[in-house]
Amino acid sequence: MLSFQATDLQDVVLVETGAHRDERGAFARLYCPEAFAAAGIAFTPSQINLSTNTLRHTLRGLHFQAAPWAEAKFVRVVTGAIYDVVLDLRPDSPSYRRWQAFELSADNLRGLFIPEGCAHGFLTLEDDTGVLYQMGRPYEPGHAAGIRYDDPAFAIDWPAAPVLISRADREWPLFAG
Ligand SMILES: Cc1cn([C@H]2C[C@H](O)[C@@H](COP(=O)(O)OP(=O)(O)O[C@H]3O[C@H](C)C(=O)[C@H](O)[C@H]3O)O2)c(=O)[nH]c1=O
C-alpha cells in the first residue's frame, strides 16, 4: 500500500499511498510501522494534528523546532490541496539550505515525510484545505522557530502571494545562518 520515493533533499521522502479506489471513493492507509521500518525510516507518530484552512492561498510556516525539540513529521492533505515546501536546515546535510516543493492533495493522497532539522510550510491551493500531521514527538510550546516565506536567502518560488498569513509568520527574522 505505501511506496517510498526519495526526493532532492536528504531523508525527505514522498510516500505514495496506493489508495484503493472504486465507485464509492478511496481507502488509504495513512501510516504503517512495518512499511516505514522496511523503508529505513525510524518514525513512530506520537501526536496527530489537523490544520484546517478556509481560504485558498493561506500560508503557514515555515516552521521548525530547534534541537533538542526538533520534530520529524509525516504530512498529508485530507481535503483540498497545498503547495508544500520543505527547507533543509541541517548544516551536515548535502542538501543544506536547499528547498523543494511538492503538491499534496486529497486527490493524490500523497504523504511527505519530513525529518528533524528541516523547516516546513505550505500555501493552500484550494478553499477548505485540511492538513493532517503525524508528529514524531509531543509538542513543546515555546520552542517554535521559523523562516520567513520570502527570505531572500532561499528565494522560495511560491505559485501565488499569500492572502492570509499569521503575524508571527510574516515577522520571522531573516536567516542568519
Ligand atoms: C504546532 C502546534 C501548535 N499547537 C498550538 C499552538 C497554537 O496555540 C495553535 C496554533 O499554532 P500555530 O499557529 O503554530 O499553527 P501552524 O501555523 O499551523 O503551525 C504548523 O504549521 C507548520 C506548517 C508546521 O509544519 C508545523 O507543524 C506547525 O508549526 O496550536 C499545538 O497545540 N500543538 C502543535 O503541535
Ligand as a Chemical Component Dictionary entry (heavy atoms), coordinates in Angstrom:
data_LIG
# 
_chem_comp.id                   LIG 
_chem_comp.type                 NON-POLYMER 
_chem_comp.pdbx_formal_charge   0 
_chem_comp.three_letter_code    LIG 
# 
loop_
_chem_comp_atom.comp_id 
_chem_comp_atom.atom_id 
_chem_comp_atom.alt_atom_id 
_chem_comp_atom.type_symbol 
_chem_comp_atom.charge 
_chem_comp_atom.model_Cartn_x 
_chem_comp_atom.model_Cartn_y 
_chem_comp_atom.model_Cartn_z 
_chem_comp_atom.pdbx_ordinal 
LIG C1  C1  C 0 2.285  23.225 16.066 1  
LIG C2  C2  C 0 1.370  23.088 17.245 2  
LIG C3  C3  C 0 0.629  24.150 17.690 3  
LIG N1  N1  N 0 -0.184 23.994 18.758 4  
LIG C4  C4  C 0 -0.991 25.139 19.184 5  
LIG C5  C5  C 0 -0.206 26.407 19.403 6  
LIG C6  C6  C 0 -1.148 27.494 18.970 7  
LIG O1  O1  O 0 -1.948 27.888 20.070 8  
LIG C7  C7  C 0 -2.037 26.838 17.935 9  
LIG C8  C8  C 0 -1.681 27.211 16.523 10 
LIG O2  O2  O 0 -0.281 27.053 16.373 11 
LIG P1  P1  P 0 0.449  27.628 15.093 12 
LIG O3  O3  O 0 -0.096 28.999 14.777 13 
LIG O4  O4  O 0 1.920  27.461 15.292 14 
LIG O5  O5  O 0 -0.082 26.612 13.953 15 
LIG P2  P2  P 0 0.571  26.487 12.500 16 
LIG O6  O6  O 0 0.991  27.831 11.999 17 
LIG O7  O7  O 0 -0.382 25.697 11.699 18 
LIG O8  O8  O 0 1.882  25.623 12.757 19 
LIG C9  C9  C 0 2.157  24.451 11.996 20 
LIG O9  O9  O 0 2.433  24.885 10.698 21 
LIG C10 C10 C 0 3.632  24.461 10.068 22 
LIG C11 C11 C 0 3.364  24.489 8.582  23 
LIG C12 C12 C 0 4.164  23.161 10.539 24 
LIG O10 O10 O 0 4.771  22.387 9.791  25 
LIG C13 C13 C 0 4.091  22.855 11.967 26 
LIG O11 O11 O 0 3.692  21.505 12.161 27 
LIG C14 C14 C 0 3.241  23.729 12.763 28 
LIG O12 O12 O 0 4.135  24.665 13.311 29 
LIG O13 O13 O 0 -1.893 25.421 18.123 30 
LIG C15 C15 C 0 -0.290 22.802 19.433 31 
LIG O14 O14 O 0 -1.019 22.689 20.426 32 
LIG N2  N2  N 0 0.435  21.738 19.000 33 
LIG C16 C16 C 0 1.263  21.843 17.930 34 
LIG O15 O15 O 0 1.924  20.835 17.566 35 
# 
loop_
_chem_comp_bond.comp_id 
_chem_comp_bond.atom_id_1 
_chem_comp_bond.atom_id_2 
_chem_comp_bond.value_order 
_chem_comp_bond.pdbx_ordinal 
LIG C1  C2  SING 1  
LIG C2  C3  DOUB 2  
LIG C2  C16 SING 3  
LIG C3  N1  SING 4  
LIG N1  C4  SING 5  
LIG N1  C15 SING 6  
LIG C4  C5  SING 7  
LIG C4  O13 SING 8  
LIG C5  C6  SING 9  
LIG C6  O1  SING 10 
LIG C6  C7  SING 11 
LIG C7  C8  SING 12 
LIG C7  O13 SING 13 
LIG C8  O2  SING 14 
LIG O2  P1  SING 15 
LIG P1  O3  DOUB 16 
LIG P1  O4  SING 17 
LIG P1  O5  SING 18 
LIG O5  P2  SING 19 
LIG P2  O6  DOUB 20 
LIG P2  O7  SING 21 
LIG P2  O8  SING 22 
LIG O8  C9  SING 23 
LIG C9  O9  SING 24 
LIG C9  C14 SING 25 
LIG O9  C10 SING 26 
LIG C10 C11 SING 27 
LIG C10 C12 SING 28 
LIG C12 O10 DOUB 29 
LIG C12 C13 SING 30 
LIG C13 O11 SING 31 
LIG C13 C14 SING 32 
LIG C14 O12 SING 33 
LIG C15 O14 DOUB 34 
LIG C15 N2  SING 35 
LIG N2  C16 SING 36 
LIG C16 O15 DOUB 37 
# 
